[in-house]
């Protein structure tokens, strides 16, 4: 577990000078005299005169030429009349707009001048504000950030240091150990039968530190009669560990389980994959205990290595472990119920238990975690 790092200080952004677009000139358009062109009317007039002339000097089709000439002459006269009339009106409108244009232009120039003055005023304020912000950034924000960044780097370096991490982990371990449910002596533990190899391994574990030539001793920390939540009048679940490690100085508790594949006296499969050992593990874990499980063959064939593994777990939890390579033990695959039946049929446990332990097999009797809610 590593301590959480501090939040890195946020780097301030330098001020950005705003760009103010200058006002765009948009003067009022000058008036234009749109003179009407009525050349088509003169054409109709001319053609009408010709047709009328032809009708007067010709004997044939004079009626038709007279009609067409009269119409074209009339259209030409009307066209010229409306054209001249429109030009007179357009000229009057043009003269009127021309007179008012100068006043419009004057008003526009006055307004545009005010716009320019306002623009230069805002531009001056913007430049002044930018200079002030830039000065504040250079003299205050940036130095403060660099100071905070240096402090952050120093604190981060300190947090990542081995000493700080060790202190942090010890604090967390102490907090964890304060939550561990303390064990109590089971009043009837002497009457509960256990596996034949447990007593021998318990003695080996009690005096392990003496054999290992260490300054610490497990003699007063190894027990076979400790449990938690025991109340004979209560229906609460309680389990009796095979072996209990309990350090009264720091509160560390470990449930050390020795798993046999079957009960010696009956051949009943136990501790198989589908069994309810997980309830026992869950019970102790929820109360802050560590659970270490060995196969019976491991504690019989390699007791010293098993003791060393327990010792390494304790050192790991209490942060007293070194960086040395961890002890390895021969792996034993956990068995299924059918495999446990087969092992019982072949008397598999007789292959590694000594003569004195084999004699005790017929007296071995376990209470299964599947038989009762209160089990040990």
C-alpha positions as CSV (number, residue, x, y, z in Angstrom):
1,X,0.0,0.0,0.0
2,X,1.4,3.4,-1.0
3,X,0.4,6.7,0.5
4,X,-1.7,9.0,-1.6
5,X,0.1,11.7,-3.5
6,X,-0.6,15.4,-3.2
7,X,-2.6,17.2,-5.8
8,X,-0.2,19.0,-8.2
9,X,-0.6,22.8,-8.2
10,X,-2.4,24.2,-11.2
11,X,-0.2,26.2,-13.5
12,X,-1.6,29.7,-14.1
13,X,-2.1,30.8,-17.7
14,X,-0.5,34.0,-18.8
15,X,-2.9,36.8,-19.8
16,X,-3.9,37.1,-23.4
17,X,-4.3,40.5,-25.0
18,X,-7.8,40.9,-26.5
19,X,-8.0,42.1,-30.1
20,X,-10.6,44.8,-30.6
21,X,-11.7,45.2,-34.2
22,X,-11.8,48.9,-35.3
23,X,-15.2,50.3,-36.4
24,X,-15.8,49.9,-40.1
25,X,-16.8,52.9,-42.3
26,X,-20.2,52.6,-43.8
27,X,-21.2,56.0,-45.2
28,X,-24.7,56.6,-46.7
29,X,-24.8,55.9,-50.4
30,X,-24.8,59.0,-52.7
31,X,-28.1,59.6,-54.5
32,X,-28.3,58.5,-58.2
33,X,-30.4,60.0,-60.9
34,X,-32.1,57.0,-62.6
35,X,-33.1,58.5,-65.9
36,X,-35.8,56.6,-67.8
37,X,-35.1,55.5,-71.4
38,X,-38.1,55.7,-73.7
39,X,-36.5,55.1,-77.1
40,X,-39.0,52.3,-77.8
41,X,-41.7,55.0,-77.7
42,X,-40.0,57.0,-80.4
43,X,-39.7,53.8,-82.4
44,X,-43.4,53.1,-82.1
45,X,-44.2,56.8,-83.0
46,X,-41.9,56.6,-86.1
47,X,-43.4,53.3,-87.3
48,X,-47.0,54.7,-86.7
49,X,-46.2,57.8,-88.8
50,X,-44.9,55.6,-91.6
51,X,-47.9,53.3,-91.6
52,X,-50.3,56.4,-91.5
53,X,-48.4,57.8,-94.5
54,X,-48.6,54.5,-96.4
55,X,-52.4,54.3,-95.7
56,X,-52.9,57.8,-97.1
57,X,-51.0,57.1,-100.3
58,X,-52.0,53.5,-101.0
59,X,-55.3,52.2,-102.3
60,X,-55.0,48.6,-101.1
61,X,-55.3,47.5,-97.5
62,X,-55.5,51.2,-96.4
63,X,-57.8,50.3,-93.6
64,X,-55.5,47.8,-92.0
65,X,-52.4,50.1,-92.3
66,X,-54.4,53.0,-90.9
67,X,-55.5,50.9,-87.8
68,X,-52.0,49.6,-87.1
69,X,-50.4,53.0,-87.7
70,X,-52.9,54.7,-85.4
71,X,-52.3,52.2,-82.6
72,X,-48.5,52.4,-82.9
73,X,-48.6,56.2,-83.1
74,X,-50.8,56.3,-80.0
75,X,-48.5,53.8,-78.1
76,X,-45.5,55.9,-79.1
77,X,-47.1,59.2,-77.9
78,X,-48.1,57.6,-74.6
79,X,-44.7,56.1,-74.1
80,X,-43.0,59.4,-74.7
81,X,-45.4,61.1,-72.3
82,X,-44.9,58.6,-69.5
83,X,-41.1,58.6,-70.0
84,X,-40.9,62.4,-69.9
85,X,-43.2,62.4,-66.9
86,X,-41.1,59.8,-65.0
87,X,-37.9,61.6,-65.7
88,X,-39.3,64.8,-64.3
89,X,-40.3,62.9,-61.1
90,X,-37.0,61.1,-60.9
91,X,-35.2,64.4,-61.4
92,X,-37.2,66.0,-58.6
93,X,-36.5,63.0,-56.3
94,X,-32.8,63.1,-57.1
95,X,-32.6,66.9,-56.4
96,X,-34.3,66.3,-53.1
97,X,-32.0,63.4,-52.0
98,X,-29.0,65.4,-53.2
99,X,-29.9,68.2,-50.8
100,X,-30.5,65.9,-47.8
101,X,-27.4,63.7,-48.6
102,X,-25.0,66.3,-47.3
103,X,-26.8,66.4,-43.9
104,X,-26.9,62.6,-43.7
105,X,-23.2,62.5,-44.5
106,X,-22.4,65.1,-41.9
107,X,-24.4,63.1,-39.2
108,X,-22.7,59.9,-40.3
109,X,-19.2,61.5,-39.9
110,X,-20.1,62.8,-36.5
111,X,-21.3,59.3,-35.4
112,X,-18.3,57.6,-36.9
113,X,-16.0,60.0,-35.1
114,X,-17.7,59.1,-31.8
115,X,-17.3,55.4,-32.7
116,X,-13.6,55.9,-33.3
117,X,-13.2,57.8,-30.0
118,X,-15.0,55.1,-28.1
119,X,-12.9,52.4,-29.9
120,X,-9.6,54.1,-29.0
121,X,-10.9,54.5,-25.4
122,X,-11.7,50.8,-25.1
123,X,-8.4,49.9,-26.8
124,X,-6.5,52.0,-24.2
125,X,-8.4,50.3,-21.4
126,X,-7.8,46.9,-22.8
127,X,-4.1,47.5,-23.2
128,X,-3.9,48.9,-19.7
129,X,-5.8,45.9,-18.3
130,X,-3.5,43.6,-20.2
131,X,-0.4,45.3,-18.8
132,X,-1.7,45.1,-15.3
133,X,-2.6,41.4,-15.6
134,X,0.7,40.6,-17.2
135,X,2.5,42.4,-14.4
136,X,0.4,40.5,-11.8
137,X,1.2,37.2,-13.6
138,X,4.9,37.9,-13.8
139,X,5.3,39.3,-10.3
140,X,2.8,37.3,-8.2
141,X,1.1,34.4,-9.9
142,X,4.1,32.8,-11.6
143,X,6.4,33.1,-8.6
144,X,3.7,31.7,-6.3
145,X,3.2,28.8,-8.7
146,X,6.9,28.0,-8.9
147,X,7.0,28.2,-5.1
148,X,4.0,25.8,-4.8
149,X,5.5,23.5,-7.5
150,X,8.9,23.3,-5.6
151,X,7.0,22.6,-2.4
152,X,4.9,19.9,-4.2
153,X,8.1,18.3,-5.6
154,X,9.7,18.3,-2.2
155,X,6.5,16.8,-0.5
156,X,6.1,14.3,-3.3
157,X,9.8,13.2,-3.0
158,X,9.2,12.9,0.8
159,X,6.0,10.9,0.3
160,X,7.8,8.5,-2.1
161,X,10.7,8.1,0.2
162,X,11.2,4.7,1.9
163,X,11.0,6.2,5.4
164,X,7.7,7.9,4.7
165,X,6.2,4.9,3.0
166,X,7.2,2.7,6.0
167,X,5.7,5.2,8.4
168,X,2.5,5.4,6.4
169,X,2.2,1.6,6.2
170,X,2.9,1.3,9.9
171,X,0.1,3.7,10.6
172,X,-2.3,1.8,8.4
173,X,-1.2,-1.5,10.0
174,X,-1.8,-0.1,13.4
175,X,-5.2,1.2,12.4
176,X,-6.0,-2.2,11.0
177,X,-4.8,-4.0,14.1
178,X,-7.0,-1.8,16.2
179,X,-10.1,-3.3,14.4
180,X,-9.0,-6.9,14.9
181,X,-11.5,-8.9,17.0
182,X,-9.6,-10.2,20.1
183,X,-9.8,-13.9,20.8
184,X,-11.0,-15.6,24.0
185,X,-10.4,-19.0,25.4
186,X,-13.0,-21.6,24.4
187,X,-14.2,-23.3,27.5
188,X,-14.7,-26.7,25.9
189,X,-11.8,-26.8,23.5
190,X,-10.0,-29.7,25.2
191,X,-13.0,-31.9,24.5
192,X,-13.1,-31.1,20.8
193,X,-11.1,-33.7,18.7
194,X,-8.7,-32.3,16.1
195,X,-6.5,-33.7,13.3
196,X,-3.7,-36.0,14.4
197,X,-0.9,-33.8,13.0
198,X,-2.1,-30.5,14.7
199,X,-0.6,-31.1,18.1
200,X,2.9,-32.0,16.8
201,X,2.9,-29.0,14.4
202,X,1.7,-26.7,17.2
203,X,4.7,-27.6,19.3
204,X,7.0,-27.2,16.4
205,X,5.6,-23.7,15.7
206,X,5.8,-22.7,19.4
207,X,9.6,-23.3,19.4
208,X,10.3,-22.4,15.8
209,X,12.0,-19.1,16.6
210,X,14.4,-20.8,19.0
211,X,15.3,-23.3,16.3
212,X,15.6,-20.5,13.7
213,X,18.0,-18.6,16.1
214,X,15.8,-15.4,16.2
215,X,15.5,-12.8,18.9
216,X,11.7,-13.2,19.1
217,X,9.7,-16.1,20.4
218,X,6.3,-17.5,19.4
219,X,6.0,-19.6,22.5
220,X,3.4,-17.4,24.2
221,X,1.6,-16.5,21.0
222,X,0.6,-19.9,19.7
223,X,-2.6,-21.4,21.1
224,X,-5.0,-24.2,20.3
225,X,-8.0,-23.2,22.4
226,X,-8.7,-19.6,21.3
227,X,-11.9,-18.5,19.4
228,X,-14.0,-15.4,18.9
229,X,-17.7,-14.6,19.4
230,X,-18.1,-17.6,21.6
231,X,-21.3,-17.7,23.7
232,X,-22.8,-21.1,24.5
233,X,-26.2,-19.4,24.8
234,X,-26.0,-17.6,21.5
235,X,-26.8,-18.8,18.0
236,X,-24.1,-16.6,16.5
237,X,-21.6,-18.5,14.3
238,X,-18.3,-19.2,15.9
239,X,-15.3,-21.3,14.8
240,X,-12.4,-22.8,16.7
241,X,-9.1,-22.4,14.7
242,X,-6.8,-25.4,14.4
243,X,-4.0,-23.2,15.7
244,X,-4.2,-19.5,16.7
245,X,-1.4,-17.0,16.5
246,X,-2.2,-14.1,18.9
247,X,0.2,-11.3,19.6
248,X,-1.2,-9.4,22.6
249,X,1.3,-6.5,22.1
250,X,0.0,-5.5,18.7
251,X,-3.3,-7.4,18.4
252,X,-2.3,-9.4,15.3
253,X,-4.4,-12.6,15.0
254,X,-3.9,-15.5,12.6
255,X,-6.0,-18.6,12.0
256,X,-3.7,-21.4,11.0
257,X,-5.6,-24.3,9.4
258,X,-4.3,-27.8,8.7
259,X,-6.5,-29.4,6.1
260,X,-6.8,-33.2,6.0
261,X,-8.6,-34.8,3.0
262,X,-10.8,-37.1,5.2
263,X,-11.6,-38.0,8.7
264,X,-9.4,-40.8,9.9
265,X,-12.0,-42.8,11.8
266,X,-14.8,-42.6,9.2
267,X,-13.2,-41.7,5.9
268,X,-15.6,-38.8,5.5
269,X,-14.3,-36.2,3.0
270,X,-13.4,-32.8,4.5
271,X,-11.8,-29.6,3.3
272,X,-12.6,-30.3,-0.3
273,X,-13.2,-27.6,-2.9
274,X,-17.0,-27.8,-2.7
275,X,-17.0,-27.7,1.2
276,X,-18.0,-24.7,3.3
277,X,-14.5,-23.8,4.4
278,X,-15.0,-20.5,2.8
279,X,-17.5,-19.7,5.6
280,X,-14.7,-20.2,8.2
281,X,-12.3,-18.0,6.2
282,X,-14.9,-15.3,5.6
283,X,-15.8,-15.3,9.3
284,X,-12.2,-14.7,10.5
285,X,-11.4,-12.2,7.7
286,X,-14.5,-10.1,8.6
287,X,-13.1,-10.0,12.1
288,X,-9.7,-8.8,11.0
289,X,-7.9,-12.1,11.2
290,X,-5.5,-13.6,8.6
291,X,-6.1,-17.1,7.5
292,X,-3.3,-19.4,6.5
293,X,-4.1,-22.9,5.2
294,X,-1.7,-25.8,4.8
295,X,-2.4,-29.3,3.7
296,X,-1.7,-31.9,6.4
297,X,1.0,-33.5,4.2
298,X,2.9,-30.1,4.1
299,X,3.1,-29.6,7.8
300,X,4.1,-33.3,8.3
301,X,6.7,-33.4,5.5
302,X,8.0,-29.8,5.6
303,X,7.2,-28.4,9.1
304,X,10.1,-26.0,9.2
305,X,9.2,-24.5,5.8
306,X,5.6,-24.1,7.0
307,X,6.8,-22.3,10.1
308,X,9.0,-20.1,8.0
309,X,6.1,-19.2,5.7
310,X,4.0,-18.2,8.8
311,X,6.9,-16.2,10.1
312,X,7.3,-14.4,6.7
313,X,3.5,-13.6,6.7
314,X,3.8,-12.1,10.1
315,X,6.9,-10.0,9.1
316,X,5.1,-8.9,5.9
317,X,2.0,-7.7,7.9
318,X,4.1,-6.0,10.6
319,X,6.5,-4.5,7.9
320,X,9.5,-6.2,9.4
321,X,10.2,-8.3,6.3
322,X,13.3,-8.0,4.2
323,X,13.8,-8.1,0.5
324,X,15.0,-11.7,0.6
325,X,13.5,-14.3,-1.7
326,X,10.4,-15.8,-0.2
327,X,10.2,-19.4,1.0
328,X,8.7,-21.9,-1.4
329,X,6.9,-25.1,-0.5
330,X,5.8,-28.1,-2.5
331,X,2.4,-27.3,-4.0
332,X,-0.5,-29.6,-3.2
333,X,-3.5,-29.2,-5.4
334,X,-6.8,-28.9,-3.4
335,X,-8.9,-32.0,-3.7
336,X,-12.5,-32.5,-4.8
337,X,-15.0,-34.6,-2.8
338,X,-14.6,-37.5,-5.1
339,X,-10.8,-37.3,-4.9
340,X,-11.1,-37.2,-1.1
341,X,-13.2,-40.4,-1.2
342,X,-10.5,-42.0,-3.3
343,X,-7.7,-40.9,-0.9
344,X,-9.7,-42.4,2.0
345,X,-10.1,-45.7,0.1
346,X,-6.3,-45.8,-0.6
347,X,-5.5,-44.6,3.0
348,X,-3.5,-41.8,1.5
349,X,-2.7,-40.2,4.9
350,X,-0.9,-43.4,6.0
351,X,1.7,-42.6,3.3
352,X,3.1,-39.6,5.1
353,X,2.1,-39.9,8.8
354,X,4.5,-41.5,11.2
355,X,3.6,-44.8,13.0
356,X,2.5,-43.0,16.2
357,X,0.2,-40.7,14.2
358,X,-1.3,-43.5,12.2
359,X,-2.3,-45.2,15.4
360,X,-4.3,-42.1,16.3
361,X,-6.2,-42.0,13.0
362,X,-8.8,-44.4,14.2
363,X,-9.7,-42.0,17.1
364,X,-9.8,-38.9,14.9
365,X,-13.2,-37.3,14.6
366,X,-14.0,-33.8,13.2
367,X,-17.0,-31.7,13.5
368,X,-17.8,-30.6,9.9
369,X,-18.7,-27.0,9.1
370,X,-21.6,-28.5,7.1
371,X,-23.2,-30.1,10.2
372,X,-24.0,-27.1,12.4
373,X,-24.1,-23.3,12.4
374,X,-21.9,-23.3,15.5
375,X,-18.8,-25.2,14.5
376,X,-15.2,-25.3,15.4
